[in-house]
């Protein structure tokens, strides 16, 4: 029986999403009533997943080639997204916006961040698996 080898990065992402799903279901079935705690926990898990994926991508093989979206830029986007989610939660906390709209806005931001993180990871994998063209060796002509 051959065992399917799953890359470590996929395992980190899968475990993170399982923890996020567990937190969501705990809140959905009212086992945890504090919405702020659930939002904070999901944000911490998301950022931990991001740093875990970044560590595994850079540590195991080192950067292969530079691209437009690298690990520090991705981290900055997620930190900015977490700050946006925090300020949206403040709008709901102080009853500036209704809780339903606050939840919808936060879900949209979280979905956008998750989609961006997944797509940037998939693009990074494709960039690392495509062969790099070998540079042509040009011999210098020496004039005497």
N, C-alpha and C positions, 0 to 999 in steps of 0.2 A: 504494500500500500504506500503510495507516494503522498507525501505531505505537502500541501500547498504553502509555499513560503510567502508570507505577507510582509511587505516592507514596514519597518519600524514607524515610519511617518504615518502610514495608514492606520496603524494600531493606536497611535496617539490621538489622531483625529476621531477614530471610532469610539475610543474610550471617553473622550471629551463630550462627544455628542450623546453618548449613553448617559453620562452624568447630567447633562443639560435636560435630556428627556425625563430622567428620574425627578429632577427638581420641578420641572413643569407639571408632571403628573401628581407630585406631592401637593403642589399648590392647587391644581385643578380639582382634586378630590378633598380639598380643605384639610389636609393633614398639617400643612403649614399655612397659616392665615396671613402672615406678614408679607405683603407684596414687596416691600422694600428689601427685605432680606432675600427673597427669591431673585429679584433683579440684581442685587449686589452679587449673589452667589453665581448666577449665570455669567455676569460680566467677568468675575474673577476666573471662572473656568475657561471662558473664551480667551482671555488674555494669556492664561497659562498654556492653553493649547497653541496659541500663536508663538510663544517663546519656545515651547517644546519642539514645534515643527521647525522653527528657525534654527534652533540648536542642532537638531538632527541633520538638517540640510547642509549646514556649514561645517559641522564637526566631522562627519563621516567622510566626506569627499572633498571638501573645500569648494570654493566657488569655481565653476567651470568657465563661465563667461559672464560679463556684466550685462545687465539688461536695464530696462526703464524702471521696473519695480523690483527692488532688492529688499532684503530683510529689514533694514532700518526704515525704509520708506513704508513698508507694509506695517511695521510696528507703529509708526506715527499715524497712519490712517486709522488703525484700531484704537489708539489712544484718543484721537480726536472723536471717533465714533462713540467711545465710552463717555467722553465729556458731553457730547450732544445728548446721549441717553440720560445722563445725570440731570441736565438742565430741563429736559422734557419731563422727567419725574418730578422736578421741582414745580413745574407748571401744574401738574396734577395734585401734588401735595398741598399747595396753597389755593386750590380750587379756582385757578385762573382758567383752566380748561377742564372739561368733564373727564372723569376717570376712563370712560369708554374711549374717548378720542386720544387720551394720553396713552392708553394701552395699545391702541392701533398705531399711533406714531412710533412708539417704542418697538413694536413688532416689526414695522416697516424698516426702521433703522437697523434692528438686529438682523432681519432677513437680508438687507443690503450688505451688511458687514460679512455675514456668513457666505453669501454668494460671492462677494469680492475675494474673501479669503480662500474659498474653494477654487475659484477660477484662477487666482494667482498661483496657487499650489499646482494645479493641473498644468498651467502654462510653464511653470518652472520644471516640472517633470518632463514635459515634451521638449523643452530647451536642452535639458541634460541628456536626453536619450537620442536626440538627432546627432548624427556624426558631424564632427567639426572637419571642415575641409583642411587638408594639409596644405600649408603654404608652399608655393613653388619656390624652389631654391634657384636663385639667380646668381650665376657666377659673374663676378666682377671681371671686366676685361682690363687688363693692365697694359697701358701703352708705354712702350719703351722709347 
